[in-house]
């Protein structure tokens, strides 16, 4: 079983950025403070999260094979096609025509895809038709059910 993905689209390089307030400093759990007193500047999340807009697209993750690194069912994945898929990186790959999200790695000299869930065995790439779609740079998940989906 692999994690399924829905292709959502590409980064809009032409549209106006949506600027949101960025609060200066850190937030500590359990310490209430009036955030308006600490506004630093406005932040464009696209500019902050996406280094190569023309090579970046979004996917929606389905499944739980990557849960132990914080990629959950329904998360929005930001994928950069311009980054090199080296061992240790989380990649989007087509394996025998099926898209999957896994960590790229080696056992000995052979390449494998590794889930971040002990219920899934490493997936050998040798003997499969494989195409790298890109490297996952960020994932975004809601902390309130039904938000952002």
C-alpha positions as CSV (number, residue, x, y, z in Angstrom):
1,X,0.0,0.0,0.0
2,X,1.3,3.4,-0.9
3,X,0.3,6.9,-0.1
4,X,-2.0,8.2,-2.9
5,X,-1.7,11.8,-4.2
6,X,-4.1,14.3,-5.8
7,X,-2.5,16.8,-8.1
8,X,-3.9,20.2,-7.2
9,X,-2.0,22.6,-9.4
10,X,1.0,24.9,-9.9
11,X,2.2,28.0,-8.2
12,X,0.6,31.3,-9.5
13,X,3.6,33.4,-10.4
14,X,1.5,36.3,-11.9
15,X,-1.2,36.9,-9.2
16,X,-0.9,39.4,-6.4
17,X,0.7,38.0,-3.2
18,X,-1.5,37.6,-0.2
19,X,0.3,39.3,2.7
20,X,-0.5,38.2,6.2
21,X,0.9,39.7,9.5
22,X,4.1,38.1,10.8
23,X,4.4,38.3,14.6
24,X,8.0,39.0,15.8
25,X,9.6,36.7,18.3
26,X,8.6,33.2,19.5
27,X,5.5,31.8,20.9
28,X,5.8,29.8,24.1
29,X,3.1,27.2,25.0
30,X,1.1,28.4,27.9
31,X,2.2,32.1,27.9
32,X,-0.6,34.4,26.8
33,X,0.4,37.7,25.2
34,X,-1.4,40.3,23.0
35,X,0.0,39.5,19.6
36,X,-0.7,43.0,18.1
37,X,2.1,44.4,20.2
38,X,4.6,42.2,18.4
39,X,3.8,42.7,14.7
40,X,7.0,42.5,12.8
41,X,6.0,42.9,9.1
42,X,3.7,41.3,6.5
43,X,4.6,37.9,5.1
44,X,3.8,36.4,1.7
45,X,3.6,32.6,2.4
46,X,4.2,31.7,-1.2
47,X,7.4,33.7,-1.3
48,X,8.4,32.2,2.1
49,X,7.7,28.6,1.2
50,X,8.5,28.4,-2.5
51,X,12.1,28.9,-3.7
52,X,11.5,28.0,-7.4
53,X,7.9,28.9,-8.4
54,X,8.1,27.8,-12.0
55,X,9.3,24.3,-10.9
56,X,6.8,24.0,-8.0
57,X,3.4,22.3,-7.8
58,X,1.0,21.2,-5.1
59,X,-0.3,17.7,-4.3
60,X,-2.7,16.4,-1.7
61,X,-1.6,13.3,0.3
62,X,-3.8,10.4,0.9
63,X,-3.0,7.6,3.3
64,X,-0.8,7.1,6.4
65,X,2.5,5.7,5.1
66,X,4.4,8.9,5.9
67,X,2.7,9.8,9.2
68,X,5.8,9.3,11.4
69,X,7.5,12.3,9.7
70,X,4.3,14.4,9.9
71,X,2.7,13.9,6.5
72,X,-0.9,13.0,7.2
73,X,-3.9,12.0,5.1
74,X,-5.2,15.2,3.5
75,X,-2.0,17.3,3.9
76,X,-1.1,19.7,1.2
77,X,2.4,18.9,-0.2
78,X,4.6,21.5,-1.8
79,X,6.8,19.8,-4.4
80,X,9.9,21.3,-6.2
81,X,10.9,19.6,-9.5
82,X,14.2,21.5,-9.6
83,X,15.7,19.9,-6.5
84,X,17.9,16.8,-6.8
85,X,16.3,13.7,-5.4
86,X,19.2,12.5,-3.2
87,X,18.9,9.8,-0.5
88,X,17.2,11.2,2.6
89,X,14.8,13.5,0.8
90,X,11.1,12.9,0.6
91,X,10.2,12.5,-3.1
92,X,7.1,12.2,-5.3
93,X,7.8,9.3,-7.6
94,X,5.9,7.4,-10.2
95,X,6.6,3.7,-9.7
96,X,5.2,1.5,-12.4
97,X,2.7,4.2,-13.2
98,X,1.5,4.9,-9.6
99,X,2.4,8.1,-7.8
100,X,3.8,7.7,-4.3
101,X,5.4,9.9,-1.6
102,X,8.3,8.2,0.2
103,X,11.8,9.0,1.5
104,X,14.5,8.0,-1.0
105,X,17.3,5.9,0.3
106,X,19.7,3.0,-0.2
107,X,20.2,-0.5,1.2
108,X,23.7,-1.4,0.2
109,X,24.1,-0.1,-3.3
110,X,20.4,-0.4,-4.3
111,X,17.9,2.4,-4.2
112,X,14.6,2.1,-2.2
113,X,11.7,4.1,-1.2
114,X,11.0,4.1,2.5
115,X,7.7,4.8,4.2
116,X,7.6,6.6,7.5
117,X,5.3,4.0,9.1
118,X,6.6,0.7,10.3
119,X,3.6,-1.1,8.8
120,X,5.1,-0.6,5.3
121,X,8.2,-2.4,4.0
122,X,10.9,-0.6,1.9
123,X,10.0,-0.5,-1.8
124,X,12.9,-1.6,-4.0
125,X,13.2,0.5,-7.2
126,X,15.3,-2.0,-9.2
127,X,13.2,-3.7,-11.8
128,X,10.5,-1.0,-11.7
129,X,9.7,1.8,-14.1
130,X,10.5,4.9,-12.0
131,X,10.2,8.6,-12.7
132,X,10.9,11.3,-10.1
133,X,8.2,14.1,-10.1
134,X,10.0,16.2,-7.5
135,X,11.1,16.7,-3.9
136,X,8.7,17.5,-1.1
137,X,9.9,20.8,0.4
138,X,6.9,21.4,2.8
139,X,3.7,19.9,4.0
140,X,0.8,21.8,5.4
141,X,-1.9,20.2,7.6
142,X,-4.8,21.7,9.4
143,X,-5.1,21.4,13.2
144,X,-8.9,22.0,13.0
145,X,-10.9,19.3,11.2
146,X,-12.3,20.4,7.8
147,X,-10.2,23.5,7.5
148,X,-8.2,23.9,4.3
149,X,-9.6,20.9,2.5
